[in-house]
Amino acid sequence: MFNGLGPAQGVSSLLTNRLVQNDTYSVIERSRVEAILREQNFGQSGRVDASTAAEIGRILGVDAVIVGSITQFNLNAEESGLNILGVGRRTVTYDAEVQLTARLVNTTTAEIVMAAEGIGTAEERGKASEHDNGRNCHGGRGHRYSRGAG
């Protein structure tokens, strides 16, 4: 799923593409952010809170940082059909569901200015012998947004 990337990298890639699509936002490449995390020993627990995100953002010279997590990821595969000695057809269907949360953090104040939750689903079908274990499935629907105080 997610074009050969893991779920977190796939969601990050989709979000980045959407943010830069109409030139409204300027996005710092993930590799640069990861270099800062390593250099400053941030996020060793795997969790970055609003205060840490703000500090990282200040180091990078940005106005805001988006932090989030994948709270659910399910991938199911189901084969159907019959194939005996190369005769017949077997089909595999992959269904994926992803649920995530995201927060937009002001780097000056460390205030969470917006929070969002999203649930996305995707389905892909193909011949069982030609399928690549679902690594290239993408898509999604559904989102809910809530504004933070301020």
C-alpha positions as CSV (number, residue, x, y, z in Angstrom):
1,M,0.0,0.0,0.0
2,F,1.0,3.7,-0.3
3,N,3.2,3.1,-3.3
4,G,5.7,0.8,-1.6
5,L,6.1,3.0,1.5
6,G,5.1,2.1,5.1
7,P,1.8,3.6,6.3
8,A,3.4,6.5,8.2
9,Q,5.6,7.5,5.2
10,G,2.7,7.0,2.8
11,V,0.4,9.3,4.8
12,S,3.2,11.8,5.2
13,S,3.8,11.8,1.4
14,L,0.1,12.2,0.6
15,L,-0.1,15.1,3.0
16,T,3.0,16.8,1.7
17,N,1.7,16.5,-1.9
18,R,-1.6,18.1,-0.9
19,L,0.0,21.0,1.0
20,V,2.3,22.0,-1.8
21,Q,-0.2,21.4,-4.6
22,N,-1.3,25.0,-5.0
23,D,1.8,26.8,-3.7
24,T,0.0,28.0,-0.6
25,Y,2.4,26.2,1.8
26,S,6.1,25.7,1.8
27,V,7.1,22.2,3.2
28,I,10.4,21.2,4.7
29,E,11.6,17.8,3.4
30,R,11.2,15.0,5.9
31,S,14.9,14.0,5.7
32,R,15.9,17.5,6.9
33,V,13.5,17.2,9.8
34,E,14.8,13.7,10.7
35,A,18.4,15.1,10.6
36,I,17.4,17.8,13.2
37,L,15.7,15.2,15.3
38,R,18.9,13.1,15.4
39,E,21.2,16.1,15.9
40,Q,19.2,17.5,18.8
41,N,18.2,14.1,20.3
42,F,14.5,14.9,20.0
43,G,11.8,12.3,19.9
44,Q,13.8,9.4,21.2
45,S,10.7,8.0,22.8
46,G,9.0,8.1,19.4
47,R,6.5,10.8,20.5
48,V,6.8,14.5,19.9
49,D,4.6,16.8,22.0
50,A,3.6,20.4,21.1
51,S,6.5,22.0,22.9
52,T,9.1,19.8,21.2
53,A,7.4,20.3,17.8
54,A,7.6,24.1,18.4
55,E,11.3,23.9,19.2
56,I,12.0,21.8,16.1
57,G,10.0,24.3,14.0
58,R,12.0,27.2,15.4
59,I,15.3,25.4,14.5
60,L,14.0,24.9,11.0
61,G,12.8,28.5,10.7
62,V,9.1,27.6,10.0
63,D,5.9,29.2,11.3
64,A,4.1,25.9,12.1
65,V,4.6,22.2,12.4
66,I,2.2,19.3,11.7
67,V,2.6,16.4,14.0
68,G,0.4,13.3,14.2
69,S,0.2,9.6,14.4
70,I,-1.5,6.7,12.7
71,T,-3.9,5.3,15.3
72,Q,-5.2,2.4,13.3
73,F,-4.0,0.5,10.2
74,N,-5.7,-2.6,8.9
75,L,-4.8,-4.4,5.7
76,N,-6.9,-7.4,4.6
77,A,-6.4,-9.7,1.6
78,E,-9.0,-12.0,0.2
79,E,-8.6,-14.4,-2.7
80,S,-11.4,-15.7,-4.8
81,G,-12.0,-17.8,-7.9
82,L,-10.4,-21.0,-9.0
83,N,-7.2,-21.8,-10.9
84,I,-6.4,-25.4,-11.7
85,L,-3.3,-26.1,-13.7
86,G,-3.3,-22.6,-15.1
87,V,-7.0,-22.7,-16.2
88,G,-9.4,-20.4,-14.5
89,R,-8.9,-17.1,-12.7
90,R,-8.0,-16.2,-9.1
91,T,-8.5,-12.7,-7.9
92,V,-7.1,-11.0,-4.9
93,T,-8.8,-8.1,-3.2
94,Y,-6.9,-5.9,-0.8
95,D,-8.8,-3.6,1.6
96,A,-7.0,-1.1,3.8
97,E,-8.3,1.2,6.5
98,V,-6.2,4.0,8.0
99,Q,-7.1,6.2,10.9
100,L,-4.9,9.1,11.9
101,T,-4.7,12.2,14.0
102,A,-2.8,15.4,13.3
103,R,-2.1,18.7,15.0
104,L,-0.9,22.0,13.7
105,V,1.5,23.6,16.2
106,N,2.5,27.3,16.2
107,T,6.3,27.4,16.6
108,T,6.3,30.7,18.4
109,T,3.8,29.8,21.2
110,A,3.7,26.0,21.0
111,E,-0.1,26.4,20.8
112,I,-2.0,23.7,19.0
113,V,-4.0,25.9,16.6
114,M,-5.8,23.1,14.8
115,A,-6.4,19.4,15.3
116,A,-7.7,16.9,12.7
117,E,-8.8,13.2,12.6
118,G,-9.2,11.2,9.5
119,I,-10.3,7.8,8.4
120,G,-9.4,6.6,4.9
121,T,-10.1,3.4,3.0
122,A,-8.8,2.0,-0.2
123,E,-9.5,-1.2,-2.2
124,E,-7.5,-2.8,-5.0
125,R,-8.2,-5.9,-7.0
126,G,-6.2,-7.8,-9.5
127,K,-5.2,-11.3,-10.7
128,A,-3.6,-13.1,-7.8
129,S,-0.5,-14.0,-9.9
130,E,0.0,-10.4,-11.1
131,H,-0.6,-8.7,-7.8
132,D,2.1,-7.1,-5.8
133,N,0.8,-7.7,-2.2
134,G,-1.1,-4.4,-2.3
135,R,1.9,-2.1,-2.2
136,N,0.6,0.3,-4.8
137,C,-2.9,0.9,-3.5
138,H,-3.8,4.4,-2.6
139,G,-6.9,6.6,-2.0
140,G,-9.0,7.7,0.9
141,R,-12.2,9.3,2.1
142,G,-13.5,10.9,5.2
143,H,-12.2,13.5,7.6
144,R,-13.2,15.5,10.6
145,Y,-11.6,18.8,11.7
146,S,-11.7,20.6,15.0
147,R,-10.1,24.0,15.9
148,G,-8.1,24.4,19.0
149,A,-8.7,27.3,21.4
150,G,-7.3,30.6,20.4
